[in-house]
Amino acid sequence: MNHELKKMPRPEFNYSSNEITDKDVLYEDNHLIAINKRAGDIVQVDETGDEPLDEKVKKYIAQKYNKPNGAFLGVVHRLDRPVSGVILFAKTSKALDRINKMFKAREMHKTYYAVVRKRPYPEAGTLVHWLVKNPQKNVTKAHDKEVQGSLRSELSYKLVGELNGYYLIEVDPITGRPHQIRVQLSTLGTPIVGDNKYGYPRGSLRKSICLHARKLTFVHPVKNEPVAIIAPVPRDGFWEKFEGMMVGE
């Protein structure tokens, strides 16, 4: 008797919505709070209706400091939903204004790490493209020359290690454009593992990509002291293998 195996439908993945706890906080003072964002969290509300990270952090602060009327929280930068790592929020309007000016003046230094399957060539360099985002499709396209509506985008990168056929790339974005690192590495021929939107052959079952915002360094906008915030990588059985190659170790 010929028995045919029925192909089971792939389970639909839904992002989990975990509340913020002390273990998610990387840095906090009276002016700023930095969170180690989980892949899957959205920073601000979008069309999905999922609870955004800024609301979770507001709840955390209000509960921690017994603020029945809620807490002030200012969003100063963003990370794509499938990206993990350090993200900074302002706890006062004064800090928000100053941090916004520092981002515009490129006084906030960010270091990311990406895992790819193809060795980059050259192994280190600077990428400059002009990016155009299609908001309807939520996709960014890179151009070698300036075109109408494009934004100049620049990053530096270097290969820092290899493990079992995977390559770890350190990325220092000079500009901060939507999907910048993802599309620029894809244009180099090294799409990020799991990022099928930008050329990787398959997506992750968890809808995450192997891009992690590792480090944020700046001069404190109020205290005028140097600050360096490092985000541990996700504990997922994969990222930990690369952590020893990263800055801050």
Buried (B, 14 or more C-beta within 10 A) or exposed (E): EEEEEEEEEEEEEEBEBEEBEEEBBBBBEEBBBBBBBBBBBBBEEEEEEBBBBBBBBBBBBBEBEEEEEEBBBBBBBBBBBBBBBBBBBBBBEEBBBBBBEBBEEEEBEBBBBBBBBBEBEEEEEEBEBBBBBEEEEBBBBBEEEEEEEBBEBBBEBBBBBEEEEBBBBBBBBBBBBBBBBBBBBBBBEBBBBBBEBBBBEEBBEBBBBBBBBBBBBBEBBBEEEEBEBBBBBBEEEBBEBBBEBBEEE
